[in-house]
């Protein structure tokens, strides 16, 4: 994968061991960012183009679903994943409804499953961006055609 097509992943978790394990497992495949809190995660999101956001649910201060809900507003194209050690149905509903998550996984994660999930999430991100680009091109082409048609009608 070339540098410009490297998948940028942010993993937010309040357990430092999880952050270290995530980085060790996936740094060869992705550009990995980690944050120990939602606030630190927000800073990284503001300063970097993150394609895939992964967050734990239960963190001090801000729940993962709250971070995901904010990310929907600020970075609507980003793909979001909830990775948590708890199977709290309310948290899952909140993540789906407010955080518009792509996928839900439980800890401890399976490296291959998580890697595949991230790669699939990036494909969706990439397709969204491509669709936006094509829509802009189509709009531009339509405007040019309308202009040429008006010119032809005036002559």
Secondary structure, 3 states (H helix, E strand, C coil): CCHHHCCEEEEECCCHHHHHHHHHHHCCCCEEEEECCHHHHHHHHHHCCCCEEEECCCCCCCCHHHHHHHHHHHCCCCEEEEEECCCCHHHHHHHHHCCCCCEEEECCCCHHHHHHHHHHHHHHHHHHHHHHHHHHHHHHHHHHHHHHHHHHHHC
